[in-house]
Amino acid sequence: MTIIGIPKEIKIQEGRVAMTPAGVYELTRRGHTVLVQKNAGVESNLPDERYIKAGAELVDTMEEVYARAEMIVKVKEPQEREFPLIRENQILFTYFHFASDKKLTEAMMRSGAVCIAYETVLDQNGTLPLLTPMSEVAGRLSVQEGAKYLEKPQGGKGVLLGGVPGVKPADVIIIGAGVVGSNAALMAAGLGANVKILDINLNRLRYLSEIMPANVETVYSTRFAISDLVKTADLVIGATLQVGMKAPHLLTREMLKEMTPGTVIIDVSVDQGGCFETTHPTTHANPVYVVDGIIHYCVANIPGAVPVTSTRALTNATMPYVITLAEKGWESACQSPDLKQGLNVVQGDVVFQGVADSLNLPYKEWRS
């Protein structure tokens, strides 16, 4: 039986928790021990009493969780305070986004831990089942935040996203037509905006052109198209993804100079280094900054703003994999192609090619 630890997230204003009481119950009824740090679920409206009822053992400190657990299940990547607590051969199952953080990657290599990243687990349909629920939240929330920061008191243009009769709605440009982009497009269209969504995958664009509302237009993505469209945009959402790799810079500093002051740009790809040249990570406490008159929203954990929704959506997706890892052990569980794709750093080696390439680190193929 496996001892599983759920520490309280310590990233700034991160209210999610890695497991709901329902998830704890599924593990404890199978004979596993689940250690939950006190108050880990409070901001997700999951008080300690519900974890106790589900069979969890409450512990006082993060240090005790790491010291006793064989497998740590988290939401966000380990923070620096957690680095010294991680042990050799300990399993860490969380979002890592290694490709944009060499310091984190090297710390995990030194720890000798087994790091399985939610964001690179790939299912048989070629989708990313553990990234998808948070991408859905981030895509929808990006429009909500964009609408807010377009307001004049927030520094924006003073434009209402959907307009009103007799006044044209806002122009929204979405770069990337994956899960984030398509969810953002649906939200923006639902509010009445004029939406253009860009991608280089023509099959994806054909599909979206069939299912999206009439106020969503698909555009093949080129540097020229992006440069042209952002000049008149009110809101630009960056939603690109290269699995396990650093995001490409598609919106350059030069392009900002052609945009109207007060335009809002939201980089949902910030976890992977950002798809805007002027991106740097921000927090929910200080979410925006201005470059050349353009408002940048680059919060690195956007779904953390709605932890009640996000925690439940994440646990729904992760629990089958947590159970498999707990029941079979990581080496046996990672024989399956989906979890094998989740392996990023194993006992000192980078075993995911995209991470190694992005950070210029040695790559070693994992063999069981």
C-alpha positions in Angstrom: 0.0 0.0 0.0 1.2 3.5 -0.8 1.4 6.6 1.5 0.2 9.6 -0.5 0.8 13.2 0.6 -1.3 16.2 -0.2 0.5 19.4 0.9 -1.1 22.8 1.1 -0.1 24.9 -2.0 2.2 27.7 -1.2 2.5 29.5 -4.5 1.2 33.1 -4.1 -2.6 33.2 -4.0 -3.0 29.5 -5.1 -6.2 28.3 -3.6 -6.5 25.0 -5.3 -5.8 21.7 -3.6 -4.7 18.5 -5.4 -7.4 16.2 -4.1 -11.0 16.4 -3.0 -12.4 14.3 -0.1 -14.0 12.1 -2.8 -10.6 11.4 -4.2 -9.2 10.7 -0.7 -12.1 8.3 -0.1 -11.3 6.3 -3.3 -7.7 5.8 -2.1 -8.4 5.0 1.5 -11.0 2.5 0.7 -8.4 0.7 -1.3 -6.1 0.5 1.7 -3.8 3.4 0.9 -2.8 6.1 3.5 -3.5 9.7 2.5 -1.8 12.5 4.5 -3.5 15.9 4.1 -1.9 19.0 5.5 -4.3 20.9 7.7 -6.3 23.7 5.9 -5.0 22.5 2.5 -8.6 22.6 1.1 -10.0 25.6 2.9 -9.8 28.0 -0.1 -11.5 25.4 -2.3 -14.4 25.2 0.3 -13.2 21.8 1.5 -12.7 22.0 5.3 -10.6 19.5 7.2 -13.6 17.8 8.6 -14.6 16.5 5.2 -11.1 15.0 4.7 -11.2 13.3 8.1 -14.6 11.8 7.2 -13.2 10.5 3.9 -10.4 8.7 5.8 -7.5 11.1 5.5 -4.9 11.6 8.2 -4.4 15.3 8.9 -0.9 16.5 9.6 0.2 19.9 10.8 3.1 20.8 8.5 4.3 20.5 4.9 7.5 19.1 6.2 5.7 16.1 7.7 3.8 15.5 4.5 7.0 15.3 2.5 8.9 13.3 5.2 6.3 10.5 5.3 4.8 10.3 1.9 6.0 8.0 -0.9 4.1 9.9 -3.5 3.3 13.7 -3.4 0.3 14.9 -5.4 0.1 18.6 -5.9 -1.3 21.3 -8.2 1.6 23.6 -8.9 5.3 23.0 -9.3 7.3 22.8 -6.1 8.4 26.2 -4.7 11.9 26.8 -3.5 10.9 26.2 0.1 9.9 22.7 -0.9 13.1 21.8 -2.8 15.0 20.5 0.3 12.0 18.4 1.4 11.9 16.3 -1.7 13.6 12.9 -1.4 15.3 10.5 -3.7 12.9 8.1 -5.4 9.9 10.1 -4.1 7.2 10.4 -6.7 5.9 13.9 -7.5 2.8 14.2 -9.6 1.8 17.8 -10.4 2.1 20.5 -13.0 5.8 21.2 -13.6 6.2 23.2 -16.8 9.9 22.4 -16.7 10.7 23.9 -20.1 10.4 27.5 -18.8 12.2 26.9 -15.5 15.8 25.6 -15.5 16.2 26.3 -11.8 13.3 24.0 -10.9 14.4 21.4 -13.4 17.9 21.2 -11.9 16.6 21.2 -8.4 14.4 18.2 -9.2 17.4 16.5 -10.9 19.5 16.9 -7.8 16.7 15.5 -5.6 16.7 12.2 -7.4 12.9 12.2 -7.4 10.5 10.8 -10.0 8.7 13.8 -11.6 5.5 13.0 -13.5 4.1 16.1 -15.1 0.3 16.5 -15.6 0.8 18.7 -18.6 2.6 16.0 -20.7 0.4 13.0 -19.9 -1.0 12.0 -23.3 -4.0 9.7 -23.8 -4.8 7.3 -26.6 -6.7 10.0 -28.5 -3.7 12.2 -28.6 -5.2 14.7 -26.1 -3.8 16.0 -22.8 -6.3 14.8 -20.3 -4.7 16.4 -17.2 -4.1 19.7 -18.9 -7.5 20.0 -20.5 -9.7 20.8 -17.5 -7.4 23.7 -16.4 -7.1 24.9 -20.0 -10.9 25.0 -20.1 -10.9 27.1 -17.0 -8.1 29.3 -18.1 -9.6 29.9 -21.5 -12.9 31.0 -20.1 -11.4 33.1 -17.3 -9.0 34.9 -19.7 -12.0 36.5 -21.4 -13.6 37.4 -18.0 -10.3 39.1 -17.0 -9.8 40.7 -20.4 -13.3 42.3 -20.2 -12.5 43.6 -16.7 -9.1 45.2 -17.7 -10.7 46.8 -20.8 -12.6 49.0 -18.3 -11.3 52.5 -18.1 -10.8 52.5 -14.3 -8.5 49.4 -14.8 -6.4 51.3 -17.4 -8.1 49.9 -20.5 -9.7 51.5 -23.5 -13.1 51.7 -21.8 -14.7 49.2 -24.3 -17.5 46.9 -23.4 -16.7 43.5 -24.9 -20.2 42.9 -26.4 -21.0 46.5 -27.3 -24.6 47.6 -27.3 -27.2 48.2 -30.1 -25.8 50.9 -32.3 -22.2 50.6 -30.9 -19.9 47.9 -32.3 -18.6 45.2 -30.0 -14.9 44.7 -29.1 -12.5 42.9 -31.5 -10.9 39.9 -29.8 -8.0 38.1 -31.3 -7.1 34.6 -30.0 -3.7 33.1 -31.0 -4.0 29.3 -30.8 -7.1 27.2 -31.4 -6.6 24.4 -28.9 -8.6 23.9 -25.7 -7.7 27.3 -24.2 -8.3 29.1 -27.4 -11.6 27.4 -28.3 -13.0 28.0 -24.8 -11.9 31.6 -24.9 -13.6 32.0 -28.3 -16.9 30.6 -27.0 -16.9 32.9 -24.0 -16.0 36.0 -26.0 -18.5 35.1 -28.7 -21.2 34.5 -26.0 -20.6 38.0 -24.7 -21.1 39.4 -28.2 -17.6 40.2 -29.2 -16.2 39.9 -32.8 -13.7 37.1 -32.5 -10.9 35.9 -34.7 -9.1 32.7 -33.8 -5.8 31.8 -35.4 -4.0 28.5 -35.8 -1.7 26.7 -38.2 -3.7 23.5 -38.1 -6.2 23.7 -41.0 -8.2 20.7 -39.9 -8.7 22.3 -36.5 -9.8 25.5 -38.1 -12.2 23.7 -40.4 -13.7 22.0 -37.3 -14.1 25.2 -35.4 -15.6 27.0 -38.4 -18.4 24.4 -38.3 -19.2 24.5 -34.6 -18.4 28.1 -33.5 -21.1 30.9 -33.4 -21.3 33.2 -36.4 -19.3 35.9 -34.7 -16.2 33.7 -34.6 -13.9 33.8 -37.7 -11.1 31.3 -38.2 -7.8 32.6 -39.6 -4.7 30.8 -40.7 -1.9 31.9 -38.4 1.2 33.7 -39.8 3.4 36.4 -38.4 1.9 38.8 -41.0 -1.7 37.9 -40.0 -0.9 38.4 -36.3 0.8 41.7 -36.9 -2.1 42.9 -39.0 -4.9 41.9 -36.7 -3.5 43.1 -33.4 -3.3 46.6 -34.7 -7.1 47.0 -34.3 -7.7 44.5 -31.6 -9.1 45.4 -28.2 -8.2 42.1 -26.5 -5.5 39.6 -27.6 -5.3 36.2 -25.9 -2.2 34.1 -26.4 -3.1 30.4 -26.2 -0.3 28.5 -27.9 1.1 25.1 -26.8 4.0 22.9 -27.8 3.8 20.0 -25.4 6.5 20.0 -22.9 8.4 22.8 -24.7 8.9 26.5 -24.4 6.2 28.6 -26.1 7.3 30.5 -29.3 7.2 34.3 -29.2 4.4 35.2 -31.7 3.6 38.7 -30.5 6.7 40.8 -30.6 7.7 44.1 -29.0 7.6 45.8 -32.4 4.0 44.7 -32.8 3.0 46.4 -29.6 4.1 49.8 -31.0 1.4 49.5 -33.7 -1.4 48.7 -31.2 -3.7 51.2 -29.6 -2.9 52.2 -26.0 -5.3 50.5 -23.5 -5.4 47.3 -25.5 -5.3 44.3 -23.2 -3.2 41.2 -23.9 -3.5 38.0 -21.9 -0.8 35.4 -22.1 -2.2 32.0 -21.1 1.0 30.4 -22.3 3.0 32.1 -19.5 3.6 28.7 -17.7 5.6 27.6 -20.7 7.5 30.8 -21.0 4.9 32.9 -22.8 4.0 33.5 -26.4 4.5 37.3 -26.2 8.0 38.6 -26.3 7.2 41.1 -23.5 5.7 38.4 -21.2 6.9 37.9 -17.6 5.0 36.0 -15.0 2.6 37.9 -12.7 0.4 36.9 -9.7 -3.2 37.3 -8.8 -2.0 39.9 -6.2 -0.3 42.0 -9.0 -1.7 40.6 -12.2 -0.9 43.3 -14.8 1.8 45.6 -16.0 2.1 48.0 -19.0 4.5 48.0 -21.9 4.2 50.6 -24.6 0.8 51.5 -23.4 -0.4 47.9 -23.7 -1.9 46.1 -20.6 -0.3 42.7 -20.0 -2.1 40.1 -17.9 0.4 37.2 -17.4 -0.8 35.4 -14.3 1.0 32.0 -14.1 -1.8 30.2 -12.4 -5.0 31.7 -13.8 -7.3 28.8 -12.7 -6.2 29.5 -9.1 -8.5 32.4 -9.1 -11.5 30.1 -9.0 -10.3 27.2 -6.8 -13.8 25.9 -6.0 -14.3 25.1 -9.7 -10.7 24.3 -10.6 -10.0 21.8 -7.7 -13.0 19.7 -8.6 -12.3 19.7 -12.3 -8.7 18.8 -11.7 -9.4 15.9 -9.3 -11.9 14.5 -11.7 -9.2 14.1 -14.3 -6.2 13.1 -12.1 -7.8 10.5 -9.9 -7.6 7.5 -12.3 -3.9 8.2 -12.7 -3.3 8.7 -9.0 -5.0 5.4 -8.3 -2.9 3.6 -11.0 0.3 5.0 -9.6 -0.6 4.0 -6.1 -1.8 0.5 -7.0 1.0 -0.5 -9.4 4.0 1.6 -8.4 5.4 4.2 -10.8 7.6 1.9 -12.9 4.8 -0.5 -13.7 2.2 2.3 -14.1 4.5 4.1 -16.6 4.6 1.2 -18.9 1.3 2.6 -20.3 2.0 5.1 -23.0 0.0 7.9 -21.4 1.8 7.9 -18.1 5.1 7.3 -19.7 4.6 10.5 -21.6 4.2 12.2 -18.2 7.7 11.3 -17.1 9.9 14.4 -17.2 12.7 13.9 -14.7 13.6 10.5 -13.3 16.3 10.0 -10.6 18.5 12.7 -11.8 17.9 12.5 -15.6 15.8 14.5 -17.9 13.7 11.9 -19.8 11.4 14.2 -21.8 13.0 15.4 -25.0 11.2 18.8 -25.2 12.4 19.8 -21.7 16.0 18.8 -22.5 15.9 20.7 -25.8 14.3 23.8 -24.3 16.8 24.1 -21.4 19.9 22.7 -23.3 20.2 19.8 -20.8 21.3 16.2 -21.5 18.4 13.9 -22.5 18.3 10.3 -21.4 15.6 7.9 -22.7 13.8 6.2 -19.8 13.7 2.4 -20.0 12.1 0.4 -17.3 
